[in-house]
Amino acid sequence: MYKVILIDDEPLARQLVATLLQPYTQFHIVAECSDGFEGFKAIQQQQPDLLFLDVQMPRVNGFELLELLDNPPSVIFTTAFDEYALKAFEAHAIDYLLKPITRERFDKAVGKWMIQAGEEQPSATNPILPNNVHEGYQHRIVVKDNGLIRIIPAHDIHYIEASDDYIKIVTAAGTFLKKSTLSHVEQSLDPQQFVRVHRSYLVPVAQLTRIEPYEKDGHIALLQCGAKVMVSKSGLGKLKELLGW
């Protein structure tokens, strides 16, 4: 018996998925959640094999929920928005179902998961991407802070620093650790607002006050928060291109 959790802020959407799952007697729905906070708690308690997960939800969205999990279960996204499909497959989703979900597409998605579960390795089945896929950027970062979930708006970030397998997110409210890479966070944030000025630093453009020479060919960026961060040669080139120097 496989444990399944449904996470969607629309009760009718959860009901539809539950109905579509009825013919699959090997699945058992152990929880239904209306947002990412409830979903996070249910996943910790139930340790499910599969999630049917909405993208756009209040407070914590589907992608942010997955980032909070050390070992996320398999995921089939269920959403009304096609622009997140590419990001979903980059997150190793089994499939990406657009609402309203048809029986045919639902069965294909479950079939992919069953193949993967049986082989215990990623299925060779090619994902079905909807037309006009666009990758959206995040406007916040979600972290676990002493067992609590904290949402950090992008405009509150002073800078982000790489720290081994973690990143340090520096804000006026303090510094928060998140298990991630600077490259991953860089790709998720708007490149018109955040610039990778150094291999160890990602800086909001709005925080920049001036760039000063440092030692030989190096430079330092002075930020509104009072911090100074190193700027590499390639980082300086990105700043010049973005700011039109």
N, C-alpha and C positions, 0 to 999 in steps of 0.2 A: 504494500500500500504506500503510495506516494503522497506526501503532505503538500498542500497547496494553500497559498494565501492570496486573497484578492485585495488590491489596494487601489481605490478609486474614490474620488469625492462625490461621484454620482451614484446614488443607490440603484437606479435602473441599469446603469452600466455593469455594476457588480452582479445584479440579478441576471442579466443576459449571459455573462460569462459563466455563472453558476449553472444556468440552464443548458448552455452549450457543452458543459463538462459532464452532464448527467449520464450520457452513454458510456463514459469512460469510468468503469467501476474501479479501476486501479488507483484513481485519484480520490483524495479525501480533503475537502476544504476545512482547514483547521481554524481559519480566522478571516474576517472581512474587516477592512480598515478604511476610514474615510480620509485619511491624510498621512503624510510621511512620518509624523510623530507616532501615531498609533501603529503604523507599519513597522517602524524600527523596534518598538517594544515587542510586537507580536513575533517578529523574526527572531529576536533574542530568546524569546520563551519557547517557540515552537520548532525552530531550526527546520524550516520547510525545504522541500526539494525544488519547488518551482513557485515563482511569483508571476501573477498577472498584474502588471503595474502601469498605472496612468503616469503621464509626464507632468502635465500642468495640474498642480494641486495647491491648496492654501498652505502657507507656512513653509513646508519643505517639499520640493518637487521630487519627481522620480529619480532624476540623476543625482541630486544631492543626497537622497536616501542611500543609494548604492555606494556613494563615496564614504558614508559613515560606517559601512560594514567592512570588517576585516576580511571575511570570506563570504561574499554575497552568493546566494543561491542562483540557479538558472532563472532567466527573466524572459518573459514575453511581454513586450510593451503593448498597451491598448490605449489609443489616443485619437483625438479628433484633429491633431495637428501633424502635417506631413513634414514640416521643416526640421524635425529632430531625428529623422530616420538615420541619417549618416552617423550622427553622434551615438545613436542607440547601438548600431552595429560595432562602432569603435569600443563600446562598453561591453562587447561580446554578448549582445542579446541574441536569443534564439530566433526571434522574429519580431516584427513591428506591424501590429494590426491597426488599421485605420477604422474608426467608427463611421458609420454603423458596421459592425463586424458580421460577415456572412459565415454561414456554416462551412462553406468550402475553404475559405481562408483560415478559419479557426482550426479545422481538421488538419490542414497542411502544417500549421504552426505546431500543433500538438505532435504531429507525426515527426517533425524535425527533432523535437525534444526527446521523443521515444527512441529515435535512432541514436541520438547522442548518449542517452542513458544506457542503452543496450551495448554500445561500443565502448563506452567510457572514454570517448575522445570526441573532439569537435566533429560534427557532421560535415560531409562534403557538399551538402546541399547548398546551393547559392541563395543568399538572401534575396527577397523580393523588395526592391526599393520603389517607393512611389515616385511619380513624376515630380519634377520641379523641386528636388530636394535642396534645401539650404541649411547650412549649419549656423545655428543661433549662438550668441555669446551669453555667458552668464553675467549677471549684474550683482552677484553676491557669492560669498564662499561660506559653506557650512562646515563647522568643526565640532568635535566632541571636547567639552571643557569640564573636567572633573565629573564625568558621568552625565553631564547635561548637554543639550544641543544648542549651539550658539550660531546665530545667523549674522554674518558680517557683510554689510552692504559694501559694494566696490568703492563707493565714494568716501567711506570711512578708512580706507587702507592708506597708510603712510608709505609703506614699501613691503616687499616680500623678499625674504632671504632664504637661500638654500642652506640646509643643515643636515648633511648625511642623507638618510632616507626620509627626511621630513622637510617641511618648509616652515619658516617663521613668518607669521602674518603680523606685522607691527601696526597698531592702531593707537588712537588716543586713549582707549580703554585698557590697553595692555597688549602684550605679545601672546599669540596663540599658535600652538603647534598643530600641524596637520600632516598625516602620513601621505605624502605625495611627492612628485618631482616638480621642479620649477618649470620644466618644459611642458608638463601636463597642464599646469595652471595657466601658463602663458597662452596655450592654445585655446583655453576655455574663456579667456577674457578678451575684450575688444582691443585689437592692436592699435586703434586710434586713441585709446585712453591709457594703455599700459605698454611700456617699452622695456625690453630686456636690455638693460644698459651694460650688463656684465654677466658672466656665467653664473654668478651667485646672487644677482639682484634683478628684481622686476619692479619698476617704479611707475606710479601713476603720473601722467604728463602734468596733471593739475598740481602736483606737489613740487615740481621743478621751479626753483627760483633763479639759479645761475649755474653755469659750468665753469670750473676753474682748472687751469693746468696743474699737473701734479707730477713732480720728479721729471723724468725724461719726456716720453711721449704720452704719459698717462694723463688722466683727467679725473676730477671729482665733481659729483653732482651735489649741490646744496639744496636741501628740501625745506619746504615751509615748516615742517615739524621740528627743524633744527638738526636733523640727522645729515650725515655726509656718507655717500656711497661711491664706490669705485665705478668708473666708466671705462670700459675697454675700447680699443680702436674700432671694433665692429659696432659696439654700442653707440659710440659717438657718431658713426656713420648713419645708424638708424635714426638717431635724434635729428641729425641734419636733414635727412630726407623727410621725416615727419613734420618738422617745424619749419622747413623751407629756409634753412640757413644759407 
